C-alpha cells in the first residue's frame, strides 16, 4: 500500500529537495550579478522550502485521524506555509533590503519546482511494486 502517512512524508521530503535544488540553481545563476543577488535568491527560495516543510509536517504529523481532522491539518499546514512564505519575502525585501527581483525569482522557481517535481515524484512512487 502506497498511501500511508509514512509514504506521504517521504514524498513531501523529496519534493522539498527538488525545491531546494531549484533555489540553489537560481542562486547560482543570480550569483553572476554578485553575492548579494545570490543571497536574495536563496532567501526567497528558502522561504518557500521552509513553508513546504512546515505544511508537510502539519499535514502528516499527528498520526492517523478521521477525514475531518486530516482536512483540518491540511488546511492549517497550507495557511502556515503561506504565512511563512509571506514573512520570509517581507524579511528579505523590506528588512534585509535584498534585491527584490532575485528574491522573487528564487521563490518562483522553488514554487515551480513543487509543480514539476510532483509529477516525477508521484510517477516514481506509483511505479513501485509492493509484495
NUROMI-870593 format. One record per residue (C-alpha): residue number from 1; residue in one letter; chain; x, y, z. Coordinates in nm, 3 decimals. Example, Ala and Ser with C-alpha at 12.3 -4.5 7.8 and 13.67 -1.06 7.14 Angstrom:
<sites>
<site><resi>1</resi><resn>A</resn><chain>A</chain><c1>1.230</c1><c2>-0.450</c2><c3>0.780</c3></site>
<site><resi>2</resi><resn>S</resn><chain>A</chain><c1>1.367</c1><c2>-0.106</c2><c3>0.714</c3></site>
</sites>
This chain:
<sites>
<site><resi>1</resi><resn>X</resn><chain>A</chain><c1>0.000</c1><c2>0.000</c2><c3>0.000</c3></site>
<site><resi>2</resi><resn>X</resn><chain>A</chain><c1>0.148</c1><c2>0.333</c2><c3>-0.106</c3></site>
<site><resi>3</resi><resn>X</resn><chain>A</chain><c1>-0.091</c1><c2>0.582</c2><c3>0.054</c3></site>
<site><resi>4</resi><resn>X</resn><chain>A</chain><c1>0.034</c1><c2>0.566</c2><c3>0.410</c3></site>
<site><resi>5</resi><resn>X</resn><chain>A</chain><c1>0.126</c1><c2>0.872</c2><c3>0.612</c3></site>
<site><resi>6</resi><resn>X</resn><chain>A</chain><c1>0.485</c1><c2>0.749</c2><c3>0.611</c3></site>
<site><resi>7</resi><resn>X</resn><chain>A</chain><c1>0.489</c1><c2>0.743</c2><c3>0.230</c3></site>
<site><resi>8</resi><resn>X</resn><chain>A</chain><c1>0.335</c1><c2>1.091</c2><c3>0.225</c3></site>
<site><resi>9</resi><resn>X</resn><chain>A</chain><c1>0.613</c1><c2>1.221</c2><c3>0.449</c3></site>
<site><resi>10</resi><resn>X</resn><chain>A</chain><c1>0.877</c1><c2>1.070</c2><c3>0.222</c3></site>
<site><resi>11</resi><resn>X</resn><chain>A</chain><c1>0.713</c1><c2>1.223</c2><c3>-0.086</c3></site>
<site><resi>12</resi><resn>X</resn><chain>A</chain><c1>0.696</c1><c2>1.563</c2><c3>0.081</c3></site>
<site><resi>13</resi><resn>X</resn><chain>A</chain><c1>1.066</c1><c2>1.547</c2><c3>0.170</c3></site>
<site><resi>14</resi><resn>X</resn><chain>A</chain><c1>1.155</c1><c2>1.455</c2><c3>-0.189</c3></site>
<site><resi>15</resi><resn>X</resn><chain>A</chain><c1>0.951</c1><c2>1.747</c2><c3>-0.321</c3></site>
<site><resi>16</resi><resn>X</resn><chain>A</chain><c1>1.122</c1><c2>1.981</c2><c3>-0.072</c3></site>
<site><resi>17</resi><resn>X</resn><chain>A</chain><c1>1.455</c1><c2>1.850</c2><c3>-0.200</c3></site>
<site><resi>18</resi><resn>X</resn><chain>A</chain><c1>1.356</c1><c2>1.941</c2><c3>-0.556</c3></site>
<site><resi>19</resi><resn>X</resn><chain>A</chain><c1>1.254</c1><c2>2.286</c2><c3>-0.435</c3></site>
<site><resi>20</resi><resn>X</resn><chain>A</chain><c1>1.585</c1><c2>2.335</c2><c3>-0.256</c3></site>
<site><resi>21</resi><resn>X</resn><chain>A</chain><c1>1.773</c1><c2>2.230</c2><c3>-0.569</c3></site>
<site><resi>22</resi><resn>X</resn><chain>A</chain><c1>1.576</c1><c2>2.481</c2><c3>-0.775</c3></site>
<site><resi>23</resi><resn>X</resn><chain>A</chain><c1>1.651</c1><c2>2.756</c2><c3>-0.522</c3></site>
<site><resi>24</resi><resn>X</resn><chain>A</chain><c1>2.023</c1><c2>2.670</c2><c3>-0.529</c3></site>
<site><resi>25</resi><resn>X</resn><chain>A</chain><c1>2.027</c1><c2>2.667</c2><c3>-0.908</c3></site>
<site><resi>26</resi><resn>X</resn><chain>A</chain><c1>1.854</c1><c2>3.005</c2><c3>-0.915</c3></site>
<site><resi>27</resi><resn>X</resn><chain>A</chain><c1>2.107</c1><c2>3.140</c2><c3>-0.665</c3></site>
<site><resi>28</resi><resn>X</resn><chain>A</chain><c1>2.391</c1><c2>3.011</c2><c3>-0.881</c3></site>
<site><resi>29</resi><resn>X</resn><chain>A</chain><c1>2.251</c1><c2>3.192</c2><c3>-1.183</c3></site>
<site><resi>30</resi><resn>X</resn><chain>A</chain><c1>2.192</c1><c2>3.509</c2><c3>-0.980</c3></site>
<site><resi>31</resi><resn>X</resn><chain>A</chain><c1>2.548</c1><c2>3.499</c2><c3>-0.848</c3></site>
<site><resi>32</resi><resn>X</resn><chain>A</chain><c1>2.654</c1><c2>3.636</c2><c3>-1.187</c3></site>
<site><resi>33</resi><resn>X</resn><chain>A</chain><c1>2.534</c1><c2>3.973</c2><c3>-1.055</c3></site>
<site><resi>34</resi><resn>X</resn><chain>A</chain><c1>2.711</c1><c2>3.932</c2><c3>-0.723</c3></site>
<site><resi>35</resi><resn>X</resn><chain>A</chain><c1>2.680</c1><c2>3.757</c2><c3>-0.389</c3></site>
<site><resi>36</resi><resn>X</resn><chain>A</chain><c1>2.401</c1><c2>3.985</c2><c3>-0.269</c3></site>
<site><resi>37</resi><resn>X</resn><chain>A</chain><c1>2.180</c1><c2>3.871</c2><c3>-0.556</c3></site>
<site><resi>38</resi><resn>X</resn><chain>A</chain><c1>2.263</c1><c2>3.506</c2><c3>-0.486</c3></site>
<site><resi>39</resi><resn>X</resn><chain>A</chain><c1>2.173</c1><c2>3.554</c2><c3>-0.119</c3></site>
<site><resi>40</resi><resn>X</resn><chain>A</chain><c1>1.847</c1><c2>3.717</c2><c3>-0.224</c3></site>
<site><resi>41</resi><resn>X</resn><chain>A</chain><c1>1.755</c1><c2>3.419</c2><c3>-0.441</c3></site>
<site><resi>42</resi><resn>X</resn><chain>A</chain><c1>1.842</c1><c2>3.182</c2><c3>-0.157</c3></site>
<site><resi>43</resi><resn>X</resn><chain>A</chain><c1>1.625</c1><c2>3.380</c2><c3>0.083</c3></site>
<site><resi>44</resi><resn>X</resn><chain>A</chain><c1>1.326</c1><c2>3.370</c2><c3>-0.150</c3></site>
<site><resi>45</resi><resn>X</resn><chain>A</chain><c1>1.366</c1><c2>3.003</c2><c3>-0.234</c3></site>
<site><resi>46</resi><resn>X</resn><chain>A</chain><c1>1.441</c1><c2>2.915</c2><c3>0.127</c3></site>
<site><resi>47</resi><resn>X</resn><chain>A</chain><c1>1.117</c1><c2>3.074</c2><c3>0.242</c3></site>
<site><resi>48</resi><resn>X</resn><chain>A</chain><c1>0.920</c1><c2>2.854</c2><c3>0.003</c3></site>
<site><resi>49</resi><resn>X</resn><chain>A</chain><c1>1.112</c1><c2>2.538</c2><c3>0.101</c3></site>
<site><resi>50</resi><resn>X</resn><chain>A</chain><c1>1.065</c1><c2>2.609</c2><c3>0.472</c3></site>
<site><resi>51</resi><resn>X</resn><chain>A</chain><c1>0.696</c1><c2>2.675</c2><c3>0.415</c3></site>
<site><resi>52</resi><resn>X</resn><chain>A</chain><c1>0.658</c1><c2>2.346</c2><c3>0.228</c3></site>
<site><resi>53</resi><resn>X</resn><chain>A</chain><c1>0.830</c1><c2>2.153</c2><c3>0.506</c3></site>
<site><resi>54</resi><resn>X</resn><chain>A</chain><c1>0.604</c1><c2>2.311</c2><c3>0.767</c3></site>
<site><resi>55</resi><resn>X</resn><chain>A</chain><c1>0.296</c1><c2>2.232</c2><c3>0.556</c3></site>
<site><resi>56</resi><resn>X</resn><chain>A</chain><c1>0.407</c1><c2>1.869</c2><c3>0.523</c3></site>
<site><resi>57</resi><resn>X</resn><chain>A</chain><c1>0.473</c1><c2>1.847</c2><c3>0.894</c3></site>
<site><resi>58</resi><resn>X</resn><chain>A</chain><c1>0.128</c1><c2>1.989</c2><c3>0.965</c3></site>
<site><resi>59</resi><resn>X</resn><chain>A</chain><c1>-0.046</c1><c2>1.760</c2><c3>0.718</c3></site>
<site><resi>60</resi><resn>X</resn><chain>A</chain><c1>0.132</c1><c2>1.437</c2><c3>0.812</c3></site>
<site><resi>61</resi><resn>X</resn><chain>A</chain><c1>0.202</c1><c2>1.497</c2><c3>1.180</c3></site>
<site><resi>62</resi><resn>X</resn><chain>A</chain><c1>-0.029</c1><c2>1.372</c2><c3>1.447</c3></site>
<site><resi>63</resi><resn>X</resn><chain>A</chain><c1>-0.077</c1><c2>1.014</c2><c3>1.329</c3></site>
<site><resi>64</resi><resn>X</resn><chain>A</chain><c1>-0.392</c1><c2>0.854</c2><c3>1.198</c3></site>
<site><resi>65</resi><resn>X</resn><chain>A</chain><c1>-0.707</c1><c2>1.065</c2><c3>1.215</c3></site>
<site><resi>66</resi><resn>X</resn><chain>A</chain><c1>-1.051</c1><c2>1.089</c2><c3>1.064</c3></site>
<site><resi>67</resi><resn>X</resn><chain>A</chain><c1>-1.126</c1><c2>1.273</c2><c3>0.742</c3></site>
<site><resi>68</resi><resn>X</resn><chain>A</chain><c1>-1.229</c1><c2>1.595</c2><c3>0.915</c3></site>
<site><resi>69</resi><resn>X</resn><chain>A</chain><c1>-0.916</c1><c2>1.611</c2><c3>1.128</c3></site>
<site><resi>70</resi><resn>X</resn><chain>A</chain><c1>-0.695</c1><c2>1.527</c2><c3>0.828</c3></site>
<site><resi>71</resi><resn>X</resn><chain>A</chain><c1>-0.855</c1><c2>1.802</c2><c3>0.622</c3></site>
<site><resi>72</resi><resn>X</resn><chain>A</chain><c1>-0.816</c1><c2>2.046</c2><c3>0.909</c3></site>
<site><resi>73</resi><resn>X</resn><chain>A</chain><c1>-0.446</c1><c2>1.962</c2><c3>0.942</c3></site>
<site><resi>74</resi><resn>X</resn><chain>A</chain><c1>-0.401</c1><c2>2.001</c2><c3>0.567</c3></site>
<site><resi>75</resi><resn>X</resn><chain>A</chain><c1>-0.567</c1><c2>2.343</c2><c3>0.567</c3></site>
<site><resi>76</resi><resn>X</resn><chain>A</chain><c1>-0.378</c1><c2>2.456</c2><c3>0.875</c3></site>
<site><resi>77</resi><resn>X</resn><chain>A</chain><c1>-0.050</c1><c2>2.343</c2><c3>0.717</c3></site>
<site><resi>78</resi><resn>X</resn><chain>A</chain><c1>-0.130</c1><c2>2.534</c2><c3>0.399</c3></site>
<site><resi>79</resi><resn>X</resn><chain>A</chain><c1>-0.209</c1><c2>2.851</c2><c3>0.593</c3></site>
<site><resi>80</resi><resn>X</resn><chain>A</chain><c1>0.113</c1><c2>2.814</c2><c3>0.793</c3></site>
<site><resi>81</resi><resn>X</resn><chain>A</chain><c1>0.308</c1><c2>2.763</c2><c3>0.469</c3></site>
<site><resi>82</resi><resn>X</resn><chain>A</chain><c1>0.185</c1><c2>3.084</c2><c3>0.312</c3></site>
<site><resi>83</resi><resn>X</resn><chain>A</chain><c1>0.235</c1><c2>3.283</c2><c3>0.632</c3></site>
<site><resi>84</resi><resn>X</resn><chain>A</chain><c1>0.597</c1><c2>3.163</c2><c3>0.639</c3></site>
<site><resi>85</resi><resn>X</resn><chain>A</chain><c1>0.646</c1><c2>3.245</c2><c3>0.270</c3></site>
<site><resi>86</resi><resn>X</resn><chain>A</chain><c1>0.500</c1><c2>3.594</c2><c3>0.312</c3></site>
<site><resi>87</resi><resn>X</resn><chain>A</chain><c1>0.707</c1><c2>3.657</c2><c3>0.626</c3></site>
<site><resi>88</resi><resn>X</resn><chain>A</chain><c1>1.022</c1><c2>3.532</c2><c3>0.451</c3></site>
<site><resi>89</resi><resn>X</resn><chain>A</chain><c1>0.967</c1><c2>3.754</c2><c3>0.148</c3></site>
<site><resi>90</resi><resn>X</resn><chain>A</chain><c1>0.894</c1><c2>4.051</c2><c3>0.373</c3></site>
<site><resi>91</resi><resn>X</resn><chain>A</chain><c1>1.212</c1><c2>3.992</c2><c3>0.574</c3></site>
<site><resi>92</resi><resn>X</resn><chain>A</chain><c1>1.424</c1><c2>3.953</c2><c3>0.263</c3></site>
<site><resi>93</resi><resn>X</resn><chain>A</chain><c1>1.298</c1><c2>4.259</c2><c3>0.079</c3></site>
<site><resi>94</resi><resn>X</resn><chain>A</chain><c1>1.188</c1><c2>4.505</c2><c3>0.349</c3></site>
<site><resi>95</resi><resn>X</resn><chain>A</chain><c1>1.405</c1><c2>4.426</c2><c3>0.650</c3></site>
<site><resi>96</resi><resn>X</resn><chain>A</chain><c1>1.728</c1><c2>4.292</c2><c3>0.497</c3></site>
<site><resi>97</resi><resn>X</resn><chain>A</chain><c1>1.695</c1><c2>4.518</c2><c3>0.189</c3></site>
<site><resi>98</resi><resn>X</resn><chain>A</chain><c1>1.790</c1><c2>4.240</c2><c3>-0.055</c3></site>
<site><resi>99</resi><resn>X</resn><chain>A</chain><c1>1.718</c1><c2>4.299</c2><c3>-0.426</c3></site>
<site><resi>100</resi><resn>X</resn><chain>A</chain><c1>1.355</c1><c2>4.217</c2><c3>-0.497</c3></site>
<site><resi>101</resi><resn>X</resn><chain>A</chain><c1>1.392</c1><c2>4.050</c2><c3>-0.839</c3></site>
<site><resi>102</resi><resn>X</resn><chain>A</chain><c1>1.625</c1><c2>3.771</c2><c3>-0.721</c3></site>
<site><resi>103</resi><resn>X</resn><chain>A</chain><c1>1.411</c1><c2>3.718</c2><c3>-0.408</c3></site>
<site><resi>104</resi><resn>X</resn><chain>A</chain><c1>1.102</c1><c2>3.675</c2><c3>-0.622</c3></site>
<site><resi>105</resi><resn>X</resn><chain>A</chain><c1>1.290</c1><c2>3.465</c2><c3>-0.878</c3></site>
<site><resi>106</resi><resn>X</resn><chain>A</chain><c1>1.410</c1><c2>3.226</c2><c3>-0.607</c3></site>
<site><resi>107</resi><resn>X</resn><chain>A</chain><c1>1.063</c1><c2>3.190</c2><c3>-0.461</c3></site>
<site><resi>108</resi><resn>X</resn><chain>A</chain><c1>0.902</c1><c2>3.150</c2><c3>-0.803</c3></site>
<site><resi>109</resi><resn>X</resn><chain>A</chain><c1>1.149</c1><c2>2.881</c2><c3>-0.909</c3></site>
<site><resi>110</resi><resn>X</resn><chain>A</chain><c1>1.101</c1><c2>2.691</c2><c3>-0.583</c3></site>
<site><resi>111</resi><resn>X</resn><chain>A</chain><c1>0.722</c1><c2>2.713</c2><c3>-0.625</c3></site>
<site><resi>112</resi><resn>X</resn><chain>A</chain><c1>0.751</c1><c2>2.595</c2><c3>-0.986</c3></site>
<site><resi>113</resi><resn>X</resn><chain>A</chain><c1>0.971</c1><c2>2.307</c2><c3>-0.871</c3></site>
<site><resi>114</resi><resn>X</resn><chain>A</chain><c1>0.683</c1><c2>2.195</c2><c3>-0.648</c3></site>
<site><resi>115</resi><resn>X</resn><chain>A</chain><c1>0.458</c1><c2>2.160</c2><c3>-0.951</c3></site>
<site><resi>116</resi><resn>X</resn><chain>A</chain><c1>0.717</c1><c2>1.996</c2><c3>-1.174</c3></site>
<site><resi>117</resi><resn>X</resn><chain>A</chain><c1>0.860</c1><c2>1.762</c2><c3>-0.911</c3></site>
<site><resi>118</resi><resn>X</resn><chain>A</chain><c1>0.518</c1><c2>1.641</c2><c3>-0.804</c3></site>
<site><resi>119</resi><resn>X</resn><chain>A</chain><c1>0.477</c1><c2>1.479</c2><c3>-1.143</c3></site>
<site><resi>120</resi><resn>X</resn><chain>A</chain><c1>0.810</c1><c2>1.297</c2><c3>-1.120</c3></site>
<site><resi>121</resi><resn>X</resn><chain>A</chain><c1>0.781</c1><c2>1.203</c2><c3>-0.753</c3></site>
<site><resi>122</resi><resn>X</resn><chain>A</chain><c1>0.427</c1><c2>1.071</c2><c3>-0.789</c3></site>
<site><resi>123</resi><resn>X</resn><chain>A</chain><c1>0.514</c1><c2>0.881</c2><c3>-1.106</c3></site>
<site><resi>124</resi><resn>X</resn><chain>A</chain><c1>0.809</c1><c2>0.718</c2><c3>-0.930</c3></site>
<site><resi>125</resi><resn>X</resn><chain>A</chain><c1>0.602</c1><c2>0.624</c2><c3>-0.627</c3></site>
<site><resi>126</resi><resn>X</resn><chain>A</chain><c1>0.322</c1><c2>0.465</c2><c3>-0.831</c3></site>
<site><resi>127</resi><resn>X</resn><chain>A</chain><c1>0.561</c1><c2>0.250</c2><c3>-1.034</c3></site>
<site><resi>128</resi><resn>X</resn><chain>A</chain><c1>0.685</c1><c2>0.072</c2><c3>-0.722</c3></site>
<site><resi>129</resi><resn>X</resn><chain>A</chain><c1>0.554</c1><c2>-0.272</c2><c3>-0.662</c3></site>
<site><resi>130</resi><resn>X</resn><chain>A</chain><c1>0.452</c1><c2>-0.393</c2><c3>-0.324</c3></site>
<site><resi>131</resi><resn>X</resn><chain>A</chain><c1>0.464</c1><c2>-0.757</c2><c3>-0.235</c3></site>
</sites>
